Amino acid sequence: MKNSINNKQILTLILLILSGEFIYFLPYVLSRVFRPTFLDVFQLNNFQLGSLFSVYGFVALLSYIYGGVVTDRYSPRKLMSSALILTSLGGIVLASYPSYLTLQILYGYWGVTSVFLFWGAMIKATRLWGGDSNQGKAFGLLDGGRGIVAASMGSIGVFIFSIILTKNIESASMLERQEAFRYVILFSSFMVALIGLLVLIFLRNSDEKNATIESNLNSYTNIKNVLRNESIWLVMLIIMCAYVGYKVTDIYSLYASEILLFDEIEASEVGALQLYLRPIVCIAIALLADKTKNFCFG
């Protein structure tokens, strides 16, 4: 019986890791690993791409606030699977190389699917998995595992792009580059949808039934109570600083292309390789976190 429980916990963690990274592959990771190619095939400049992220960020800001209310009322399994499948549908739109206006709408849509429906549900499921004494390990393994998935998928994406693009990248036409990158987008969309189905079928939390019965009123009241907690504001500051540092690494592939003069495939390989540092750091922190005093959450 003990072995069976452990196997279920392992399966749950794997699904959390896969879903936790694949949900952001279309909105974030593709443009991070393939920054020069992404700008090229969508005919965007850095300001326009940054504006797309601003649209995403604005919608995500509201989604973070109200997504917690939804998370308190519905099963993490259903929310996460719905979010993944809906996000994958956006990939089909992305693969059609739509207009800039449509891209803005698409990134706003992804802000809803990947944050409003997904983020709170994933955090809740991870906390349930970690229990009272293994929160550091749960979140460290989650993010470390996500790093492995991101790095692996980034490398696979670069491989697909390189084999579909039969010509030398410098002599390939715009249409040939777009066609090769379309396969990367569609493959990513397929994987996101597949993970969504796996989550729907296999993800289970032992406390799922009890954890989803909350009233709307209580959720809003809890938001007010949480905002009065000084530790929460400290956590917000820490997360903001971490994300600023993390986002700086988004330009590595662009730096490799424009400053080091690598071609687009080589620059994408740089973007993929730097992702392999993430799991090493996160898993190391996971092993230390539960041995230290958790001053924020008691």
Secondary structure, DSSP 8 states (H G I E B T S, - for coil): -HHHHHHHHHHHHHHHHHHHHHTTIIIIIHHHHTHHHHHHHTT--HHHHHHHHHHHHHHHHHHHHHHHHHHTTS-HHHHHHHHHHHHHHHHHHHTT---HHHHHHHHHHHHIIIIITTHHHHHHHHHHHHTTT-HHHHHHHHHHHHHHHHHHHHHHHHHHHHHH--S-TTT--HHHHHHHHHHHHHHHHHHHHHHHHHHHHH---TTHHHHT---HHHHHHHHHHHHT-HHHHHHHHHHHHHHHHHHHGGGHHHHHHHTS---HHHHHHHHHHGGGHHHHHHHHHHHHHTTS--TTT-
